[in-house]
Amino acid sequence: MRPSHRIAAVAAAAALAAVPGAAGAEDAAAGEPAPATGNGSWSVGPANRSKALAARPHFAIEAPPGATVKDAVRITNLTGEPITFQLYGADAYNTPRDAGFALRTVDEPRRDVGAWIALKAGTLKVPARTAREVPFTLKVPADATPGEHIGGIVALNTTIESVQESGGARVGVRRAVGARVYLRVTGPLNPGLRPENLTVTRTEPLMPFLRQGRGTIRYSVVNTGNQRITPTARVWATGAFGRRIKQWPDRRLPEILPGQRTEITLPWNGTPPLDAVTVRVELTADGGIRARAQSQFNAVPWAALLTLLGTVFVLWSVLPRLVRRWRERAGLVSDDTEALG
């Protein structure tokens, strides 16, 4: 049976701040947990390392290359039974289709901030209705690139909670919860966006001027900079002579992490049956960021035209013979006419 697991991650605020150092591991009462994400059975979040009234919703760290930062993560068992967790650091990424925030599983390679996190404990048994804090260090490599590096600290239940069928194999499902880690390596921030792979696919109706055609617009949004960014996408289509034939509502996309991409799909009901069409995508974000892409196609009702040509050919080649045969049967063709024919 092949194990797999799912990860939830803490919702993030936009601002980054320096994180104070952490003390050693300690048990804590579960009655007053810090803001953390959870699945109803356990939660994971930053330990409250100060007497500030507002607890941290996530780890936010700013450090230069080569620095070492110490902190602690808090795991809270909300159930009536003890749970044993596997703890690890993970890199973050955007899911391809909806740009959701996700963390890599324990079996996936760690190449960024997930690899820079070292937890004091790799496994942790948390008693029922108890919270426990585990110290960790985040060592920034000396050659780390400036900008934001985003990941998380994951608590994976070592117990298989359910079994699912996948591709003819039985897969054991283990649940996991992750707290986000936002690291900003000191240096210049260079935000950037790029739309890529803009394509339009269409389905032509047999009678294009009586029935609407349907199409689908697909494009990718790529964060080319070193800072997470929340863009707004604007898509419109123009026909011959630049007239606007379609405008989609502006869409605010989820936060795209540095180096990540997501695919956007838009339905298009009522594609033009006959036109020279240009589809444009414009991405904008705070700070005057703007990027565009376009794709052109000629809308020609080929199916209808081929059907019409086929009908004309049949009528031109077959109809005279049918008429002649009918006239012969009706006795309308004389012998002289036949001889001349």
N, C-alpha and C positions, 0 to 999 in steps of 0.2 A: 504494500500500500504506500503510495507516494504522498508525503505530507505537503501541505501548502498552508499559507496563512494570509490574513487580511490585516491591513494596518489603518488605523484612524490617526489623524494628526491634529494638533492644537490649532485653532484659528489664530491668525497672526495680525498684529497691529503693524502699522507702517514704520514707526520710528525705531531707530536703533539707539542703544545706550550701553555704556560700559557696565560690565558685570563685576561685582565685588567678589573676593575670594571666598571659598567655602571651607567649613570646618570638617571634622571627621564624620563617619556614618553614625546615625542615631535613629532610634525608634521615636514615633510621634503618634499622638492620638489622632484617630481618623475623623473626629468630630468636626474639625475646622480645616479642611483641605484647601490648599491654594487653588486658584483657577487652573483647571486642567481638562484635557479631553478624556473621555471615557466611553465605555460601551455598556454601562450599567452594572458590570461586575468588578471592574477596576479602572483606575484613572492614572495618568502620568502627567507630571508637570514640574516646573521648577520649584525647588525648595525655597522657602521664604527666608533669605539669609539676613534680613534686617527687621527692624521694628516698624517699617513703613506700613501705613494702613492699607495701601493698594498693593496686593501681591502681583507678581509678574505673570502675565498670561503665556509667556514663552521665554526661551533663552535668547537674549540679544547681547551680542558681544562685539566690541571693536578693539582690534589689536594689530600691532605691526607684524610684519614677517619675522619669524623666529621667536615670537613671544609664547609663553605658556600661561593659560588661564585655568583657574581652579573654580569649580562650582559643585553643586549637588542636585540630583534629580529625586523627586519624591514619587513613590509608587504607593497607591492606596488600594487596599483590598476591601471592596464593598460587600463581599459575600459573607456567608456564615461558615465557610470552609477555608482552610489554608490553600494558597496557590503558589506554585513554584514557577518563576519566570526566568527566561533567558534574556539577558540585557545586552544590547549592542548599539553602536552608532551606525547611522545609515545616511546615504546621500538622498536628497530630495529630487523629484522630477515632476513634470506636468504630464498627466495622462493625455494620450494623443488626441482623443476625440472631444473631450470637454474641458481640457486644461485644468482638471482638478489637481490639487496638491496631493502628492503621494510620496511614500518613502520606500526605498528598496528593501527587499526581503533579506533575511539573514544569509541566504545562499547566493545572493548577487554580489558582484565585485563592489568594493568601496574604493573610490578613487579621489574623493574630495574630502569635505569636512567630516563625513562618516568615518573615514580612515584616520582622521586626526584626533578622534575622541577615544580616550582610554578610561574605562570604568573600573572602579576599585573591585567590583564584583561582577563576574560574568553570569552567575546564576544567583537567584535570590528567592528565598521562601518567605512569604509574607503571611502572618497569621490572619485569622478572620477578623474583619472590621478593624484593621490596623494599617497605619501608614509607616513606611520606612524610607529613609533618605540614604542615597548612595552617592558618595563623592565621585567626581570624575575630573580629568584634566583634558584640556584641548590644547594641543601643541601645534602652533601655526608653523608650517615649514618655512625655512629661510628664503626659499624661492617662490613662495605663494604669490599668485598674481593679485594686484589690487582689485578691490571691488567686493561684491557680496558672494559668499559661499554658504549654501543653505542645505541643511540636513535635519537630522533629528536623533533622539534617543528613544529606542523602542523597547517595550516590555512585552515579550512573547510568551504566552502561556505554553508551558511544555506539554500540557495534556491535550490530546486530540479530542475535540469536543463533538465532532460529527464526521460522517463519511459521505462523500458524494461520488457519483459516477461521472467520469470525464474521459471521453474518447475510448470507452470500453474498459477503462481502468478505474479502480477504486482509489479515491483521493481522500486522505485524512485532512480535515480542516482544523487549524489552530489559529485562534484569534490573537491579534496583537494591537497594541495602542502605542502611539508615538508622540512625544513632545517635540515641537519644532525648535531648531537651533538656527538662529540668524547670525552669521559671522560676517563682519565687514573688515576686510584687511585694509589697513591704512594705505591710502593712495588715491589718485584721481578716479572719479566715477565717470564712465562714458556710456550713458544709456543709448540704445539703438534698437531699431525695429526693421524688419524686412518682410513683406508679403512674398510668398513663393508659390509656384506650381498652380497658378490660376487657370482653371479649365472650366469649360461649359459643355455639358452633355445634354442632348435633346432627344425627345421622342416625337416624330412627326405623325400627325393624324393623316388618315387616307384622304379626308376632305378638309384641308387646312383652313379654308375660309368659312367653314361652317362649324368646325370644332376646334377648341383651343389645344395648342401644343403644350407639352410639359418639358421642363428642363431642370437641371441641377447644377449649381455653381459650387465649386470646391476650390479652396485655397488654404495655404498654410501660413501661420503667423510665427515668425522666428525672432527670438530675443537675441540680437547680435551684440548687445553690450554686456557690461559687467554689473548691472543693477536690475533688480526685479522691476517690472513695469506692468501697469494696468492700462492697456490701450483701448481705444474706441474705434470700431470698424465701421466704415461707411461704404456702401456698395450701390452702384447705379449702372444703368445701361443706356446707351444712346444708339440711335439709328442713323440712316443716311442724312447728310447735311447737319449732323450734330444735334438733332432733336432728341430730347430725353423721352425714352419709352418705358422706363421702369426705375423706381427708386425704392430701395429696401429701407426699413427703419434702422437708424443708427443703433449699433449693438456694442455695449460695454462688455469687454471680455474679462475673464478672470485674470488674476495676477500670473504673468508669465515669468518664470525664473530665468536667470542668465544662462544662455546657451541652450535653452529649451525651445520646443516648438509645439504647436497644436494645430489640428486640422479643423477647418470650419466648413460646414455644408449648409447651403441655402436652397430651398425649393423655389422654382420659378414656374408658376402656372400662367399660361397665356404667352408663351414665346411667340415672336412674330413669325408669320408664315413666309414672308418675303421681305428681306431687308439686309443691309450691311450693318452688322451689330458690333459695338465695342462695349465690353464690360470692364468697369474700372473698380478697383479696391483702393481705399485710402485709409491708412492707419494713423491715428494721432494720439498723443499722450502729453502729459504735463511737461513743461520745459521747452515747448516749441518743437517737439519731435513730430515728424511727418514723413510718411513713406507711401509710395504708390506703386501699383502694378496694373496692367491692362491686358486683355485678351480679345482678339477680334475673330469673327467668323461671318460667313455669308449664309443667311437663312434662305434656303431654296427648297421648295416642296418637291423634292425629287420623287418621292413615292407617288404623289399625285400626278406629276408630270409623266412618269413612266407608265402609270395606269392609263392616262389620257392618250399617250402615243400608242400604247398597245391596242386601245379601243379603236383609234383611228386606223391603224394598220389592218385590224381585223375587218373593219367595215370596208376599207378600200379594196382589200383582196378577196373577200368572201361575198360581200353584198352583191356585186354585179353578177356573179355566178348564180346566186340564189334567185335574183330577179329574172335572169335568162331562163333558168329551169322552170320558174313559175309561168313565164310567158309561153314556153313550149308546151307545158301541160294544159294551158288554157287555150291553145291553138291560135295564139296571137302572133306566131312567127310563121311567115309564108315560106314556100320552097325557094322563091327567088332570094328572100332575105337570108335563108340558110346558106344558099349557094354563094352569095356574096360574102357571108361571114366566114 
